[in-house]
Amino acid sequence: MRRRGGFRRSRSRSPRRGGGGGYQRAKRSEYGKEMLLKAVNWRDVKLEPVVRSTYRAVGHRRSERELSDWRKSKEITIKGRDCPDPIFTFEDSGFPAEIVDEMRYAGFTAPTPIQSQGWPIALSGRDMVGIAKTGSGKTLSYLLPAMLHIEQQSRIRRGDGPIALILAPTRELAQQIKQVADEFGRPVKIKNTCLFGGGAKRQQSQDLDVPFRQDTDSDRHRRCGSRTRGTQ
């Protein structure tokens, strides 16, 4: 930029004078180095076995005609082999009593169609793609089986990270998922965190690395995480 005096003013500032540019860049660079993930030598790591409990249907089994008529009435189409039968009450799901009570407290009287058919599939350990419209209860259709899976695993230690990972396409949706996870994870002592671009990375890193208190078996402490797709 040229001033009237005829000389050109330098746009750079010396870091030694306390000018903003160089000092701030150095700080950001140092912080970035702290956030880099270290390579893991898996030969020196003792991994805990993953517990996969076998799902067993609760309640009396309905006939194939009853199931077919019910799916038709709910506009449910299934593809795949040996698809588990849907469930019709929260008690049939096998979820902990605290979860069932929270569902009742939230005003839900019965599972939605995506939950009725989706829960048995997810609890059976099968791969699943569920498609349903907005407001149909999709979030709980995968959150509650994830929480039940978390409860079955060994207690995690500092630095282990989450047991369940949920990917969402937008920050807003990820934050909505966290709200539901907070509400239904609180009764069973399952904590979660939400990671997304543009947020405070230091706080997000601390959330993942927070130490866990030594709880008794009746007061378990687990963790799940939600993350927006495409962020670091």
C-alpha positions in Angstrom: 0.0 0.0 0.0 1.5 3.4 -1.0 1.1 6.4 1.2 1.4 10.1 0.3 5.0 10.3 1.7 6.2 8.3 -1.3 7.3 5.2 0.6 5.7 1.8 0.8 4.5 0.6 4.1 5.5 -3.0 4.9 2.5 -5.3 5.6 4.6 -7.7 7.6 5.2 -7.4 11.3 8.1 -8.7 13.3 7.2 -11.4 15.8 9.7 -9.9 18.2 7.6 -6.8 18.5 4.6 -8.7 19.6 2.9 -8.3 16.2 0.0 -10.7 15.5 1.0 -12.7 12.4 4.0 -14.8 13.1 3.3 -15.4 16.8 -0.3 -16.7 16.1 0.9 -19.0 13.3 3.5 -20.5 15.6 0.9 -21.2 18.3 -1.5 -22.8 15.8 1.3 -24.9 14.5 2.3 -26.1 18.0 -1.3 -26.9 18.8 -1.6 -28.9 15.6 1.4 -31.0 16.5 -0.3 -31.8 19.8 -3.4 -33.0 18.0 -1.5 -35.4 15.7 -2.4 -39.1 16.3 0.5 -41.4 17.2 1.1 -44.6 15.3 0.0 -47.6 17.2 2.1 -50.8 17.3 -0.7 -53.3 17.6 1.7 -56.1 18.6 2.2 -54.4 21.9 -1.5 -53.8 22.5 -3.7 -56.3 24.3 -7.1 -55.9 22.9 -10.2 -56.9 24.9 -12.5 -59.3 23.2 -15.7 -57.9 21.8 -18.8 -59.4 23.5 -21.6 -60.2 21.1 -24.6 -61.6 23.0 -27.1 -63.7 21.1 -30.5 -62.0 20.6 -33.5 -64.0 21.7 -37.0 -62.9 20.9 -39.2 -62.3 24.0 -42.9 -63.0 24.0 -45.0 -65.4 21.9 -44.3 -65.8 18.3 -46.9 -64.7 15.8 -47.8 -66.6 12.6 -46.3 -65.7 9.3 -49.6 -64.4 8.1 -49.9 -62.1 11.1 -46.4 -60.8 10.5 -47.1 -60.3 6.8 -50.3 -58.5 7.4 -48.7 -56.2 10.0 -45.8 -55.3 7.7 -48.2 -54.6 4.9 -50.3 -52.3 7.2 -47.1 -50.4 8.2 -45.8 -50.3 4.6 -42.6 -52.2 5.6 -40.6 -53.9 2.9 -37.7 -56.2 3.9 -35.0 -57.8 1.9 -32.6 -60.5 3.0 -32.5 -64.0 4.4 -33.9 -65.1 7.7 -35.0 -61.6 8.8 -35.9 -61.6 12.5 -39.5 -61.1 13.5 -40.6 -57.6 14.5 -41.4 -56.8 18.1 -44.5 -55.0 19.2 -43.8 -53.8 22.8 -40.8 -52.2 24.5 -40.7 -55.1 26.9 -40.2 -57.5 24.0 -37.0 -55.7 23.0 -34.9 -56.9 26.0 -33.7 -53.4 26.8 -32.8 -52.6 30.4 -35.7 -51.5 32.6 -34.2 -48.0 32.9 -34.4 -47.6 29.1 -38.0 -48.9 28.9 -39.0 -46.5 31.8 -37.4 -43.6 29.9 -39.4 -44.5 26.8 -42.6 -44.5 28.8 -41.6 -41.2 30.5 -41.0 -39.6 27.1 -44.6 -40.5 26.1 -44.0 -43.4 23.8 -46.5 -46.1 24.1 -45.1 -48.6 21.5 -42.2 -48.9 19.1 -42.5 -47.2 15.7 -42.4 -49.4 12.6 -38.7 -48.8 12.0 -38.0 -49.6 15.6 -40.2 -52.7 15.7 -38.5 -54.2 12.7 -35.0 -52.6 13.1 -34.3 -53.5 16.7 -34.4 -57.3 16.3 -32.1 -57.0 13.2 -29.6 -54.7 15.0 -29.6 -56.8 18.2 -29.0 -59.9 16.2 -25.7 -58.4 14.9 -26.9 -58.3 11.3 -25.8 -55.7 8.8 -28.8 -53.4 8.2 -29.8 -50.4 6.0 -33.0 -48.8 7.3 -34.9 -46.2 5.3 -37.7 -44.3 6.9 -39.1 -40.8 6.7 -38.2 -37.9 9.1 -39.8 -38.2 12.5 -40.2 -42.0 12.3 -37.9 -42.8 15.2 -34.7 -43.8 13.3 -32.4 -42.3 15.9 -33.5 -44.6 18.6 -33.6 -47.5 16.2 -29.8 -47.6 16.2 -29.0 -45.7 19.4 -30.6 -48.2 21.8 -29.0 -51.3 20.3 -25.7 -49.4 20.4 -26.2 -48.7 24.1 -27.1 -52.3 24.8 -23.9 -53.3 23.0 -21.8 -50.8 25.1 -23.2 -52.2 28.3 -22.0 -55.7 27.3 -18.4 -54.7 26.8 -15.5 -54.5 29.3 -14.9 -51.3 31.2 -12.9 -48.9 29.1 -9.8 -47.0 30.4 -8.3 -43.6 29.7 -7.4 -43.1 26.1 -9.5 -46.1 24.8 -11.9 -43.9 22.9 -15.6 -44.6 22.2 -17.1 -48.0 21.8 -19.8 -46.9 19.4 -19.3 -44.4 16.6 -22.2 -42.7 14.8 -21.6 -40.7 11.6 -24.0 -37.9 10.6 -23.9 -35.8 7.4 -24.4 -32.4 9.1 -23.4 -30.7 12.3 -27.0 -30.0 13.2 -28.0 -33.6 12.8 -25.0 -34.7 14.9 -26.1 -32.3 17.7 -29.7 -33.6 17.6 -28.3 -37.2 17.9 -26.3 -36.1 20.9 -29.4 -34.7 22.6 -31.2 -38.0 22.2 -28.1 -39.9 23.4 -28.0 -37.7 26.5 -31.6 -38.3 27.3 -31.6 -42.1 27.0 -27.9 -42.6 28.0 -28.3 -40.9 31.4 -30.3 -43.6 33.1 -27.7 -46.3 32.2 -24.7 -44.1 32.8 -23.5 -43.9 29.2 -21.7 -40.7 28.2 -21.2 -39.4 24.7 -19.6 -36.5 22.9 -20.1 -34.8 19.6 -17.3 -34.1 17.2 -17.7 -31.7 14.3 -15.7 -29.3 12.2 -15.5 -25.6 13.3 -15.8 -26.5 17.0 -13.2 -26.3 19.8 -10.9 -29.2 19.0 -9.2 -29.0 22.4 -12.5 -29.6 24.2 -13.5 -32.4 21.8 -10.1 -34.1 22.4 -10.5 -33.8 26.1 -14.0 -35.3 25.9 -12.6 -38.4 24.2 -9.6 -38.7 26.6 -11.5 -37.9 29.9 -10.6 -40.4 32.7 -13.3 -42.6 33.9 -14.1 -43.1 37.5 -14.0 -46.6 39.0 -17.7 -47.5 39.3 -19.3 -50.6 40.7 -21.0 -53.1 38.4 -24.3 -51.5 39.3 -23.1 -48.0 38.2 -21.3 -48.6 34.9 -19.7 -45.8 32.9 -19.5 -46.2 29.2 -19.1 -43.9 26.2 -20.4 -43.5 22.7 -19.6 -40.7 20.2 -21.2 -39.1 17.3 -19.3 -37.4 14.5 -20.1 -35.5 11.3 -19.0 -37.2 8.1 -16.0 -35.6 6.4 -14.6 -33.8 9.4 -11.4 -34.4 11.2 
